């Protein structure tokens, strides 16, 4: 059995415990004939150049290991232990389609069945709730309104006299949802335990979870496809833009996070910026952005900001255009190159002049997003905007 380093270089942590949970796709190539194995490896490598994903290639030539994997006919190809095909060497183009289908269908932002919005029952979080309701309606998703009770419960369901407090908070949460949605003409009635099935089919539910808000929401994000957070509220701690809770959750969530400023009002999402850089040239991530935009009939603007004389900007455009065409978009391709050292300021300037309603950031390294939070994003132009931001962490956006 031979292992090969991944291409492109991965950002996930090193494999441990049999490579489980390392964040990379484990591709096993199986055959007893070295020549056939070499051809299979060449086709897989070519497909990965066209559809880059973090991966590790493992070649298996021992008959016993092949039999244990349940393979009857070689050559065979396995993804994360699942048999994809056997008995032939697939062409690179066919493998690209396999990658595309497998990854896009497993992507949370593409599936978008459950949208959760975290509220703290304050005036600052009603904007996030109303925005999330519109997102869920457009996507045909269930909306789940979540309130994280504070750390006194340490992640456990309250018992005894504390359960009365939990009941009170549930009533407050439902009242907050009712009042907030009434402002946009939506009638909300909480689901009553034991209610008939028709009532249980409501598209909006409420839930109280327990523990430190940051940790509780991070854990809850594993169960949903999109998490919506307001950027001010009880946890703001005097910060200009992001409350401490929304900042922490946006760094560590296990699903895409949509950050909603307090003044944001949903007026449709006709134009979205995909913040382009060399690291965002991922076929899957571009397809995700196009898929998300499709729910709103939105135009995606690929905007690249870099210094004057930057090498490779033309290649970036050509790569985005090629991938965009493969995504079968309903809107024409738009690409803009802006010369500046202030990435965020330039993006907001472009957004202002092109009436953009959403900014999309794809992060291949969470440190990139932290750097954005601590530096450019706190400029005055960002502080005065009501532009929502969608953050997709490319290392953790798949349905398990």
Buried (B, 14 or more C-beta within 10 A) or exposed (E): EEEBEBEBEBBBEEBEEEBEEBBBBBBBBBBEEEEBBEBBBEBBBBBBEBBBBBBBBBBBBEEEEBEEBEBEEBBBBBBBEEBBBBEBBBEBEBBBEBBBEBBBEBBBBBBBBBBBBBBBBBEBBBBBBBBBBBBBBBBEBBBBBBBBBEBEBEEEEBEEEBEEEBEEBBEEBBEBBBEBBEEBEBEBEBBEEEEEEEEEEBBBBBEBBBBBBBBBBBBBBEEBBBBBBBBBBBBBEEBBBBBBBBBBBBBBBBBBBBBBBBEBEBEEBBBBBBBBBEBBBBBBBBBBBBBBBBBBEBBBBBBBBBEEEEEEBEEBBEBBBBBBEBBEBEBEBBBBBBEBEBBBBBBBBBBEEBEBBBBBBBBBBBEBBBEBBEEBBBBEBBEEBEBBBBBBBBBBBBEE
